[in-house]
Amino acid sequence: MSLIENLQWRHAVKAFDPNQSVSQENIDKIIEAARLAPTSSGLQPFKVIVVKNQAIKAQLVAGALNPDCMKECSHVLVFAG
């Protein structure tokens, strides 16, 4: 698959099974991909915060663009700059 085909395949997940969780191995891969992603300064001027705690996720809902799916996902990744 070419890069363009890979980018065209991606999709946003709008619903989650609350009985399933993303593995720590996959979370680690996502964090590593963000760390390696190019930025204009080359310094990755952000921190990635992984939130698994349901009470904290509930507090984040007020600022979310799609709060319904955020309530049921296993993890929320917050990119803080």
N, C-alpha and C positions, 0 to 999 in steps of 0.2 A: 504494500500500500504506500502511496506517495504521501507526503506531508499534507498536501491539500485534501486528499481523500480522507486522511485521518481527522483533519479539522472539520470536514463536512459531516463526518459520522457522529461527532460529539452531540450530546443532548443533555438537557437539564432534567434532573429527576424532580418530580413534583409530589411524589408520595413515597412514604417509607413504611416498611413493616416494623413496627415497634418491638417485635419479638426477635429481630435479627440485629446484629451489630457488625460494624466494619472491624476487621481484625487489626490488632496493633501493628502487624507487619505491613498492612496496606496503608495505615495512617503514616507510618514511618516513611514509606515510599512517596506519599504525597508531600510530606514535609521536605524530603530530600529533593523532589522535583522543584518545589518552590525555592529552595536554597540555591539550586543550580540554574534557575530561570534567569535570563538576561534582564538587566535593568539599565536605565540610561547612565547611571553612575558606576555600574558594575559592583556596587557595594551591598545590594539587597537591603535597602534602608527600611526594613520592616521586621517585625517580629510576628511569628505565627503562634497563636494561643489556641490550644486544643481544649475545648470544653465538652466534658462528658456529663457533668453534674446537672441533673434535671432542674433543680432549683435555679441555678445560674442561667441555664438556657431559657427558663421562663422569664427571667429578668431581662434577657436580651430581646425577647419577642417584640417589645414596644418599638424598637428601632429597626426591626427587620422589614424587608420588602415583601416577603412571603411567609408570614408568621405561622400559617397552618402547617406547612411541611417541616418547619423548624422544631415544632413541638414533638414530633415523632421520630426524628432522626437520632442516630446513636451518638453522633459527634457534631459539633459546630466548630468550624475553623474561623478564627478571628484574625484578620491581617491588620496589624496596628503599625502605623507609620509615625 
